[in-house]
Amino acid sequence: MIRRVVVVAVGLLLAGCGATVPTDPEGTLDDVRGGVLRVGVSANPPWTEAEPDDDAPGPRGIEPDLVREFARTLDAEVEWTRGGEEALVDQLDRDELDLVVGGLTSSSPWSQHAALTYPYAHTTGPEGKPEAHVMAVRLGENAFMTELERFLLAQDVDP
């Protein structure tokens, strides 16, 4: 009971201060909205194919298509960076990227270095085990992550 009272009191205090929850300490959502969404992409077909072709500039695949649509909802341009997962997660940590895609799953080893979204698609992996697909954002950028998760969960992803 006391815990509930404390939670309500803190919520009212924050509301009275004009604070919003969730927040982005680094302002990612505000920076991306009407600006540039910086996305790292690692090849992992069919989720991501990092090399462009004549018909589609930039990376192709399920996740690049989702990223382009998400960026459209934020009136943002997409700037792509290709690389391996480790290098991209390092860039994410250094605030050089806003988002990393590459067929990541919820069992990703990068969960200590990046925030993983709620799973937006489920498949069966190569060993016959279920896999939950996620994207990675910078740790602590909760408003951006919430906006991305709302978008992803509204999609009907069928790999």
CORHU-V878310 format. One record per run of one state. SS is the DSSP state (~ for helix, > for strand, _ for the rest). FROM is the first residue (numbers start at 1). LEN is the number of residues. If there is no record, write none. Layout:
[[SS FROM LEN] [SS FROM LEN]]
This chain:
[[_ 1 1] [~ 2 15] [_ 17 7] [> 24 1] [_ 25 3] [~ 28 5] [_ 33 3] [> 36 6] [_ 42 2] [> 44 1] [_ 45 3] [> 48 2] [_ 50 10] [> 60 1] [_ 61 1] [~ 62 12] [_ 74 3] [> 77 6] [_ 83 2] [~ 85 9] [_ 94 5] [> 99 3] [_ 102 3] [> 105 1] [_ 106 3] [~ 109 4] [_ 113 2] [> 115 2] [_ 117 4] [> 121 4] [_ 125 5] [> 130 4] [_ 134 2] [> 136 2] [_ 138 3] [> 141 1] [~ 142 12] [_ 154 6]]
